[in-house]
Amino acid sequence: MAEHSQKLQDDADVIVIGSGFGGSVVASRLVEAGMSILLLERGPWRDTVPVREAGVRDTRPLPRSGGMMGVLRSLHPPVGPKRGIRLNKSGFLDLWIGQGVKAVCTSGVGGGSHIWAAMLEWPGKGFWNERADGLDDDVLASHYDRVARELKGTQPPDAASVPNHTDHAWEGEDYFTPLGAGEQPPMAILYPEKEGALEPQTDEHGIVRMPMDFHKDHGMFGSPDGSKSTVDALYLLPAMKKGLVIRTMHEVREIVRQPDNSYRLLVRDLEKQQDLILSAPTVVLAAGTMNTNYLLLHSRQAGGLGELPGLGKGFGANGDLIGSWPVPEDGSRDAASGPPVHGRVKIKGHEDSSYVILAAGETPPVPGFMYARARAKAGQAFDVVAMSQDAADGHIRMDKGRMKFSFSMSGSPSYAATIRAFEALASLSGCPLRFDGRNVFTAHPLGGCRISDDTTAGVVNGAGRVHGHPGLHIADASVFPQPVGVPPSLSIAAWASHVASCMIRDGR
Ligand SMILES: Cc1cc2nc3c(=O)[nH]c(=O)nc-3n(C[C@H](O)[C@H](O)[C@H](O)COP(=O)(O)OP(=O)(O)OC[C@H]3O[C@@H](n4cnc5c(N)ncnc54)[C@H](O)[C@@H]3O)c2cc1C
């Protein structure tokens, strides 16, 4: 960034970069502790009922009818411009293309909570143990409890008659093993109390949401009525009432450590097309795995940060494998109705192999006149999505100013097990299950800035502090020392809550 047309000193104790699960939870906790917080988000507010009702005016619609150009924000192919190709500054998704792996992430206030399927899941026992001093499952337990409560995870009431819910829609099918009590994860969804009860509801913070109408789209392209829990509504709107300042369409381009160990951020105001410099003694990086790794790698290369020898190690795809499975037998099930995810399933004979969910066939965001056809097509095939603890042996690095990353399924026994389970489901159900068994497409990229006290193996300590960089913290899934192997957002939120409580306890 050669020139800065405006120099601006915001009087914030802490600057938080990114407003997904990590950034929103940290910002909300720190504001509650009385600190002045500036949150920088590169995307816009999304137009949803809670955001509109709270009086936020400058919003952009969720991608519904804008076609694919409204969906894609940027593409990061292995060739072409080094910083990627930006298609639409208010777009919803980034697509990163690496060697053997593609990763998708979101842009906008609330980050990936607009795209998530709202499944809350806890990692296996011992996930946080023996990673670093001062960190273990017990330390994180109270944070999990609190964020699960705040995200309003619940089971659907019987009277709501949720279409396709795994617990009843597949009863008696011999390709699935029935789940035991408590095995279906809570969903962060405001369900109607009974079928058709669609009155607006106001929560304890005055946030207005509508219960989910199962016959409208609430999938991966967001929930305009706010029925899916999103962190902009549940954390940021209440925190703004306590003084949180959010600047949207502000993209952090570089981090520079100052001689006094404060940080200078080079920021682009995407709306005004201006460059700014913002400074703060403390910075929390919560830009999501791909963008946090990019910012650190780029800033190190530009000379703004120190060595960070552990950076880029341990990149993983959370064992993600996605297949398309046509509606079995009589075709009476409509895969496009109901919530984004219909629940967890266990494939007969492969009950312990991977974490498998059945999701709605996603209606693509096409112009209105094509919608009915697109929805009917989406209704014909369920998405089968598996997660597992892959080997997280991928790498991220900077190569002549371009971020390159690689990951291979072949190094992970968990992928072989998932593929066997998918083949079993196809064979037992008599319906093909289409998936790419060679290249990974992940919605849950993890690692690159792992937690470790060994500075050559990781980037942060057990409190989320970046080694050798006082005042710099990371609060997203880039720190995960191994894949959680289940939907990760509850763990990201719990980690962010822990990072914030360490900052409140220990100072910057
Ligand atoms: C289709 C799909 C379904 C999913 N379903 C589930 C689910 O059911 N359960 C679950 O647990 N997880 C789910 N996930 C995953 C979940 O969305 C992510 O794990 C989660 O959003 C990551 O949280 P985060 O805070 O690390 O990053 P994000 O939520 O990605 O937030 C990062 C934010 O930082 C902003 N940002 C990035 N770079 C910059 C910059 N340079 N300057 C300023 N701002 C920046 C981004 O715009 C973004 O808003 C799903 C993901 C997808 C794609």
The ligand as a Gaussian input file, in Angstrom:
#p B3LYP/6-31G(d) Opt

LIG

0 1
 C      -22.155000     -24.149000       3.719000
 C      -21.595000     -24.050000       5.112000
 C      -22.308000     -24.601000       6.193000
 C      -21.784000     -24.539000       7.491000
 N      -22.493000     -25.089000       8.534000
 C      -21.973000     -25.081000       9.777000
 C      -22.675000     -25.642000      10.903000
 O      -23.795000     -26.139000      10.811000
 N      -22.084000     -25.629000      12.109000
 C      -20.844000     -25.091000      12.276000
 O      -20.341000     -25.154000      13.398000
 N      -20.177000     -24.504000      11.263000
 C      -20.698000     -24.479000      10.012000
 N      -20.007000     -23.891000       8.969000
 C      -18.675000     -23.312000       9.224000
 C      -18.714000     -21.911000       9.788000
 O      -19.393000     -21.044000       8.911000
 C      -17.268000     -21.432000       9.998000
 O      -16.553000     -22.418000      10.703000
 C      -17.234000     -20.166000      10.836000
 O      -17.993000     -19.163000      10.234000
 C      -15.826000     -19.656000      11.021000
 O      -15.879000     -18.602000      11.971000
 P      -14.735000     -17.507000      12.074000
 O      -15.125000     -16.520000      13.071000
 O      -13.438000     -18.207000      12.237000
 O      -14.651000     -16.860000      10.620000
 P      -15.809000     -16.219000       9.692000
 O      -17.141000     -16.585000      10.207000
 O      -15.410000     -16.612000       8.326000
 O      -15.610000     -14.668000       9.927000
 C      -14.507000     -13.962000       9.459000
 C      -14.951000     -12.550000       9.116000
 O      -13.789000     -11.765000       8.893000
 C      -13.999000     -10.929000       7.778000
 N      -12.680000     -10.629000       7.197000
 C      -11.855000     -11.481000       6.546000
 N      -10.737000     -10.864000       6.174000
 C      -10.846000      -9.580000       6.592000
 C       -9.991000      -8.452000       6.503000
 N       -8.792000      -8.539000       5.898000
 N      -10.412000      -7.272000       7.031000
 C      -11.627000      -7.180000       7.650000
 N      -12.481000      -8.229000       7.761000
 C      -12.077000      -9.421000       7.250000
 C      -14.885000     -11.743000       6.854000
 O      -15.585000     -10.923000       5.955000
 C      -15.790000     -12.469000       7.843000
 O      -16.961000     -11.757000       8.096000
 C      -20.522000     -23.914000       7.687000
 C      -19.830000     -23.336000       6.602000
 C      -20.349000     -23.396000       5.333000
 C      -19.565000     -22.752000       4.179000

